[in-house]
Amino acid sequence: MPSSSLADYLAKNYLTVDPAPANSERPKKKRKKAKAAESGTDGGGLIIADDDPPDLRSTAGLSARDNDEYGPAVVSGGRSAEFRRAKKSNWKTLGSGTTGADTNTETTGSERDAADAILADAMAEENARRAGGDEDPMVVDQDEDDDGLRMESGARAGLQTAEQTAAMIAAQKKRRKAEEALYKGKKQGDEAEEGQETVYRDASGRIINVAMKRAEARRVEEEKKIKEAEAKEALMGDVQRQEREGKRQALEEAKAMPLARTAEDEDLNDELKAQSRWNDPAAQFLTKAAAGVSKTGKPLYKGAFQPNRYGIRPGHRWDGVDRANGFEKEWFAARNRKGRMEALEYEWQMDE
C-alpha cells in the first residue's frame, strides 16, 4: 500500500478534480444586462447614449452575448423627475468663491478696457496723421450756428449787417493768409530739396568735384575748337586771308555808309576798277597803270602766261615753264567749244 506522501504526489500532479454538481453553492456570474433590466423596472427613465460607437477592432472578438454591455444605459426615472422639480441649482463653482454674475461682470469690464485701449490707439494714429498736415482737408471758417445758404465765393446769401460783413471779410483775409503761408512753406521746401547738389564719388569713395570736372571739360572742348580753327586756317592761302580780312573791314565801314550808293560813289568805282578781268576790251582805256605787285605785296611776272580760272598771275621768279597737268587748258577749251556750239545752233534756227 502506497504511502500517503506518494498518493498526495500522484493526486497533485496526475489526477483531475470532478466537476461540481449543478446545485452547488458556487455563485453565478451576473451580466450587466440583467442589472440594467432590474434598474429599469421602476418605470420610464432617462437614456444616456454615447455619441461615439465602439470601434470594430475592440468588439470583433466578442460574442453576440457579450455585446449587450455596449448597449445604452438606462437611468431610473425617479431621479430625473426629482432633478426637474428642483428649484435650487445643484451646480457647484470650483476655484474662487465668486459667483457667475461676478465673473460675467469682470469679463465685461476687461472687454470694455480692451475696447477703450483700441479706440485710444486709433485716436493716437489719427492725431499723428493730422499732425503732418499734408492730407488734412481744407476747413472753411464758418459760424457754427450758421445754416444759411452761401454763394460760390463763400459769402452768405441775403441781407447782412455791417458786423456780419466785417466778420466775413476778416475770415476771408485770415483764410487767404493761411493758404498763402502754406503754399510758401511748401514751395520753400521744394526749392530746398531741389537746391541740394548731388554728391558724386569715384570707385574708391572719394568725393568728385563736379564743378572742377565741368570746367576741365569746357577747357578741353575750347582747346579742341581752337586747334580745328588753326588747322582750317593753315589750309587757306594768303589771298584768302586777305579777302576775308577785307570783307570784315568792309562790314565795319558799312556801318557809316549811306544806304543808297550811286555812280558818284568813288569807293565803289575804285573797287570795280581794281578788279582785273581777262580779255577786258576796256582795260586799255585805263589811265592809271596797274601796279606790278600782287595783293600780298610781292612783285609779279611781267611776261605772258597761260590763263587760269582764278586769274592768278605767276610770281616774278617764274621761269616760263608750265608744269601743270593741262587741266586749265582743257577747261578753257571745253568752255569755248560749248559757247561756239550754242552760237551755231542759234544761227541754224534763224536760217530755217
Legacy VTK file of the C-alpha trace (Angstrom):
# vtk DataFile Version 3.0
C-alpha trace
ASCII
DATASET POLYDATA
POINTS 352 float
0.000 0.000 0.000
1.455 3.179 -1.049
2.383 5.734 1.436
0.369 8.889 1.952
3.121 11.057 0.537
3.122 9.155 -2.773
-0.680 9.332 -3.012
-0.642 13.023 -2.410
2.045 13.482 -5.084
0.085 11.497 -7.710
-3.163 13.248 -6.881
-1.493 16.611 -7.178
0.292 16.009 -10.470
-1.656 13.388 -12.421
-5.296 13.334 -11.231
-8.178 15.718 -12.174
-10.918 17.004 -9.920
-14.527 16.043 -10.674
-16.833 18.913 -11.780
-19.079 20.384 -9.134
-22.770 19.396 -9.114
-25.477 21.678 -10.575
-26.955 22.502 -7.223
-23.690 23.676 -5.750
-23.494 26.931 -3.905
-20.993 28.424 -6.384
-22.219 31.970 -7.294
-23.179 32.585 -10.894
-21.753 35.361 -12.987
-24.332 38.077 -13.463
-24.488 40.029 -16.648
-24.865 43.774 -16.791
-27.995 43.423 -18.908
-29.867 41.788 -16.095
-28.765 44.548 -13.730
-29.887 47.187 -16.182
-33.258 45.416 -16.582
-33.763 45.276 -12.800
-32.993 49.000 -12.517
-35.410 49.774 -15.342
-38.381 48.059 -13.731
-39.093 51.167 -11.667
-40.621 52.943 -14.661
-39.543 55.121 -17.647
-36.116 56.634 -17.259
-33.542 58.838 -18.966
-31.422 57.102 -21.624
-27.812 58.268 -21.894
-26.222 57.045 -25.134
-22.635 57.672 -26.217
-22.181 59.627 -29.445
-19.127 57.618 -30.469
-19.869 53.941 -31.273
-17.360 51.289 -30.188
-14.678 50.598 -32.743
-14.782 47.323 -34.646
-11.339 46.199 -33.558
-12.203 46.126 -29.855
-15.544 44.355 -30.392
-14.511 41.906 -33.124
-13.518 39.106 -30.670
-16.638 39.345 -28.502
-19.685 37.164 -28.947
-23.197 38.408 -29.548
-23.982 37.627 -25.932
-21.260 39.902 -24.611
-22.217 42.825 -26.902
-25.009 43.767 -24.564
-22.649 45.641 -22.285
-22.171 48.235 -25.045
-25.891 48.972 -25.192
-27.469 52.167 -23.888
-27.551 52.569 -20.130
-30.934 53.267 -18.526
-31.116 55.587 -15.554
-34.058 55.450 -13.182
-36.788 57.934 -13.950
-37.394 58.899 -10.364
-34.094 60.710 -10.076
-34.623 62.643 -13.301
-38.109 63.738 -12.256
-36.742 64.908 -8.941
-33.991 66.754 -10.815
-36.563 68.540 -12.940
-38.686 69.516 -9.928
-35.760 71.021 -8.055
-35.941 74.809 -7.657
-32.378 75.247 -6.473
-29.406 74.878 -8.774
-27.148 71.969 -7.865
-24.193 73.333 -9.863
-21.083 73.912 -7.802
-18.435 76.560 -8.538
-14.863 75.353 -8.407
-11.884 77.612 -7.749
-12.614 81.122 -6.421
-15.643 81.832 -4.345
-17.148 84.348 -6.830
-20.476 83.674 -8.410
-21.320 83.514 -12.110
-22.694 87.066 -12.106
-19.443 88.407 -10.654
-17.464 86.506 -13.280
-19.601 87.933 -16.073
-19.142 91.419 -14.641
-15.373 91.030 -14.529
-15.330 89.676 -18.117
-17.420 92.592 -19.361
-15.131 95.057 -17.605
-11.995 93.536 -19.148
-13.567 93.610 -22.621
-14.524 97.232 -22.123
-10.952 98.089 -21.110
-9.593 96.333 -24.223
-12.060 98.229 -26.440
-11.054 101.531 -24.803
-7.386 100.740 -25.443
-8.085 100.023 -29.132
-10.024 103.284 -29.502
-7.198 105.200 -27.807
-4.644 103.731 -30.223
-6.845 104.641 -33.202
-7.197 108.222 -31.963
-3.425 108.479 -31.467
-2.795 107.325 -35.030
-5.370 109.792 -36.362
-3.735 112.662 -34.445
-0.286 111.674 -35.725
-1.572 111.599 -39.294
-3.182 115.000 -38.948
-0.020 116.422 -37.404
1.669 116.113 -40.831
-0.860 118.473 -42.377
-0.455 117.134 -45.927
-3.668 115.137 -46.017
-5.783 117.468 -43.926
-8.870 118.723 -45.724
-9.255 122.455 -46.024
-11.762 123.647 -43.433
-13.678 126.795 -44.283
-14.218 129.019 -41.289
-17.954 129.365 -40.864
-20.168 130.142 -37.957
-21.315 127.023 -36.160
-24.825 128.345 -35.796
-24.999 129.489 -39.438
-27.067 127.114 -41.528
-27.998 129.656 -44.210
-27.225 129.493 -47.900
-23.839 130.592 -49.165
-22.704 131.650 -52.603
-19.842 130.103 -54.583
-17.386 132.686 -53.249
-18.238 131.692 -49.676
-20.224 134.834 -48.884
-23.515 134.453 -47.079
-26.541 134.973 -49.290
-29.186 137.552 -48.471
-29.122 140.793 -46.497
-26.375 141.161 -43.912
-25.491 143.588 -41.211
-22.280 145.587 -41.111
-20.893 143.386 -38.336
-21.557 140.211 -40.335
-19.941 141.688 -43.442
-16.861 142.805 -41.492
-16.566 139.382 -39.842
-16.881 137.655 -43.223
-14.164 139.865 -44.780
-11.846 139.256 -41.818
-12.407 135.499 -42.057
-11.666 135.544 -45.790
-8.430 137.505 -45.239
-7.378 135.130 -42.494
-8.097 132.103 -44.657
-6.241 133.649 -47.614
-3.186 134.397 -45.469
-3.185 130.843 -44.133
-3.339 129.436 -47.660
-0.510 131.718 -48.830
1.650 130.753 -45.854
1.021 127.071 -46.528
1.841 127.497 -50.238
5.038 129.442 -49.492
6.134 126.833 -46.969
5.636 124.015 -49.461
7.398 125.999 -52.207
10.393 126.759 -49.988
10.592 123.103 -49.003
10.554 122.032 -52.652
13.212 124.619 -53.559
15.382 123.479 -50.667
15.126 119.890 -51.851
15.873 120.864 -55.458
18.762 123.131 -54.444
20.714 120.301 -52.870
23.526 119.311 -55.167
24.161 115.661 -55.842
27.378 114.305 -54.355
29.349 112.147 -56.787
32.045 109.699 -55.725
34.578 107.615 -57.577
35.210 103.889 -57.181
37.399 104.445 -54.108
34.736 106.550 -52.356
36.394 109.959 -52.714
34.149 112.927 -53.478
34.387 114.199 -57.048
34.332 117.970 -57.551
31.726 118.268 -60.294
32.385 121.978 -60.904
36.087 121.325 -61.452
35.352 118.428 -63.771
32.940 120.550 -65.802
35.449 123.420 -66.064
38.113 120.996 -67.225
35.751 119.519 -69.822
34.920 123.024 -71.121
38.608 123.898 -71.340
39.349 120.723 -73.311
36.443 121.496 -75.665
37.686 125.059 -76.239
41.210 123.839 -76.949
39.808 121.346 -79.441
37.866 124.094 -81.239
40.944 126.331 -81.355
43.026 123.549 -82.882
40.357 122.871 -85.501
40.225 126.585 -86.392
44.019 126.730 -86.674
44.064 123.647 -88.901
41.410 125.211 -91.132
43.369 128.465 -91.216
46.520 126.634 -92.241
44.770 125.271 -95.339
44.000 128.798 -96.555
46.378 130.887 -98.631
47.478 134.454 -98.209
44.969 135.688 -100.763
42.050 134.037 -98.969
43.147 135.538 -95.674
43.361 138.983 -97.247
39.926 138.604 -98.805
38.423 137.571 -95.500
40.083 140.476 -93.748
38.852 142.837 -96.479
35.284 141.591 -96.054
35.446 142.117 -92.318
36.782 145.634 -92.795
34.113 146.386 -95.399
31.416 145.350 -92.940
32.873 147.672 -90.330
32.898 150.562 -92.849
29.360 149.763 -93.976
28.055 150.960 -90.602
28.796 154.597 -91.613
27.995 154.112 -95.318
24.758 155.568 -96.761
22.030 153.188 -97.770
21.927 154.248 -101.490
25.178 154.018 -103.463
25.115 155.909 -106.751
27.527 156.205 -109.691
29.285 159.096 -107.941
30.488 156.778 -105.194
34.282 156.955 -105.534
34.986 153.992 -103.284
32.720 151.728 -105.325
34.255 152.958 -108.607
37.794 152.365 -107.376
36.848 148.882 -106.206
35.341 147.977 -109.579
38.309 149.408 -111.496
40.768 147.459 -109.368
39.237 144.150 -110.412
41.203 142.512 -113.259
39.219 140.738 -115.949
40.740 138.523 -118.600
40.406 139.817 -122.158
38.773 143.014 -120.965
38.445 145.323 -124.016
38.089 148.442 -121.861
41.245 147.787 -119.899
43.250 149.779 -122.473
41.322 152.916 -121.633
42.511 152.922 -118.050
44.807 155.839 -117.444
46.169 154.501 -114.190
48.662 151.741 -114.769
48.296 148.626 -112.668
50.937 148.138 -110.060
53.377 145.311 -110.677
52.822 143.774 -107.257
50.333 141.207 -106.010
47.787 141.618 -103.244
50.309 140.289 -100.793
52.799 142.964 -101.838
55.162 140.690 -103.761
56.306 141.503 -107.371
54.592 139.737 -110.296
55.791 138.158 -113.548
55.721 140.710 -116.385
55.718 138.326 -119.367
52.941 136.267 -120.996
51.496 133.214 -119.217
48.766 130.624 -119.650
45.456 131.906 -118.238
43.806 130.097 -115.311
40.346 130.030 -113.771
41.222 132.293 -110.848
43.212 134.933 -112.750
46.294 134.431 -110.578
49.486 135.755 -112.156
52.752 133.889 -111.602
55.452 135.319 -109.399
58.399 137.291 -110.676
60.713 134.296 -110.248
58.754 132.042 -112.695
60.973 130.686 -115.484
58.116 130.422 -118.055
57.772 126.602 -117.957
54.180 125.303 -117.498
54.445 122.375 -115.092
50.668 121.842 -114.672
48.783 118.701 -115.782
46.920 120.618 -118.539
43.576 120.777 -116.766
43.315 124.553 -117.060
43.905 124.404 -120.846
41.258 121.678 -121.304
38.811 123.587 -119.094
39.053 126.741 -121.209
38.850 124.708 -124.473
35.658 122.984 -123.253
34.054 126.292 -122.331
34.948 127.816 -125.713
33.630 124.781 -127.578
30.356 124.867 -125.670
29.869 128.545 -126.427
30.648 128.033 -130.115
28.116 125.178 -130.422
25.412 127.261 -128.764
26.065 130.084 -131.241
25.913 127.706 -134.230
22.623 126.185 -133.062
21.113 129.633 -132.707
22.230 130.592 -136.229
20.813 127.405 -137.749
17.475 128.045 -136.089
17.369 131.535 -137.547
18.166 130.251 -141.090
15.356 127.723 -141.039
LINES 1 353
352 0 1 2 3 4 5 6 7 8 9 10 11 12 13 14 15 16 17 18 19 20 21 22 23 24 25 26 27 28 29 30 31 32 33 34 35 36 37 38 39 40 41 42 43 44 45 46 47 48 49 50 51 52 53 54 55 56 57 58 59 60 61 62 63 64 65 66 67 68 69 70 71 72 73 74 75 76 77 78 79 80 81 82 83 84 85 86 87 88 89 90 91 92 93 94 95 96 97 98 99 100 101 102 103 104 105 106 107 108 109 110 111 112 113 114 115 116 117 118 119 120 121 122 123 124 125 126 127 128 129 130 131 132 133 134 135 136 137 138 139 140 141 142 143 144 145 146 147 148 149 150 151 152 153 154 155 156 157 158 159 160 161 162 163 164 165 166 167 168 169 170 171 172 173 174 175 176 177 178 179 180 181 182 183 184 185 186 187 188 189 190 191 192 193 194 195 196 197 198 199 200 201 202 203 204 205 206 207 208 209 210 211 212 213 214 215 216 217 218 219 220 221 222 223 224 225 226 227 228 229 230 231 232 233 234 235 236 237 238 239 240 241 242 243 244 245 246 247 248 249 250 251 252 253 254 255 256 257 258 259 260 261 262 263 264 265 266 267 268 269 270 271 272 273 274 275 276 277 278 279 280 281 282 283 284 285 286 287 288 289 290 291 292 293 294 295 296 297 298 299 300 301 302 303 304 305 306 307 308 309 310 311 312 313 314 315 316 317 318 319 320 321 322 323 324 325 326 327 328 329 330 331 332 333 334 335 336 337 338 339 340 341 342 343 344 345 346 347 348 349 350 351
